[in-house]
């Protein structure tokens, strides 16, 4: 588990600037499979069946509730695309990377 996964999100009310490109690149080195697309970080998770996909979705939803930081999820039979951004700052914050690390830890 990455160091990011052991951290806790902090409330963001739009009073901080989005992370710059250098910080985003640094964080992405800690998150296998994630990529920056526009102002989001994105990863597609693949599973063997619908049951596993939905178990993952429920676990990701629990993380979102615990961290009070919510991804956009696109769910299909064997995949779930997870997208994080911090809407309050119209870009990426450390919270996005913390939650992405926690979601990564759900699967081997």
KASULKA-V142393 format. One record per residue. N is the residue number from 1. RES is the residue in three letters. SS is DSSP state (H for helix, E for strand, L for the rest). Layout:
n=<N	N>
res=<RES	RES>
ss=<SS	SS>
This chain:
n=<1	2	3	4	5	6	7	8	9	10	11	12	13	14	15	16	17	18	19	20	21	22	23	24	25	26	27	28	29	30	31	32	33	34	35	36	37	38	39	40	41	42	43	44	45	46	47	48	49	50	51	52	53	54	55	56	57	58	59	60	61	62	63	64	65	66	67	68	69	70	71	72	73	74	75	76	77	78	79	80	81	82	83	84	85	86	87	88	89	90	91	92	93	94	95	96	97	98	99	100	101	102	103	104	105	106	107	108>
res=<UNK	UNK	UNK	UNK	UNK	UNK	UNK	UNK	UNK	UNK	UNK	UNK	UNK	UNK	UNK	UNK	UNK	UNK	UNK	UNK	UNK	UNK	UNK	UNK	UNK	UNK	UNK	UNK	UNK	UNK	UNK	UNK	UNK	UNK	UNK	UNK	UNK	UNK	UNK	UNK	UNK	UNK	UNK	UNK	UNK	UNK	UNK	UNK	UNK	UNK	UNK	UNK	UNK	UNK	UNK	UNK	UNK	UNK	UNK	UNK	UNK	UNK	UNK	UNK	UNK	UNK	UNK	UNK	UNK	UNK	UNK	UNK	UNK	UNK	UNK	UNK	UNK	UNK	UNK	UNK	UNK	UNK	UNK	UNK	UNK	UNK	UNK	UNK	UNK	UNK	UNK	UNK	UNK	UNK	UNK	UNK	UNK	UNK	UNK	UNK	UNK	UNK	UNK	UNK	UNK	UNK	UNK	UNK>
ss=<L	L	H	H	H	H	L	L	L	L	L	L	L	L	L	L	L	L	L	L	H	H	H	H	H	H	H	H	L	L	L	L	L	L	E	E	E	L	L	E	E	E	E	E	E	E	L	L	L	H	H	H	H	H	H	H	H	H	H	H	H	H	H	H	H	H	H	L	L	L	L	E	E	E	E	L	L	L	E	E	E	E	E	E	L	E	H	H	H	L	E	L	L	H	H	H	H	H	H	H	H	H	H	H	L	L	L	L>
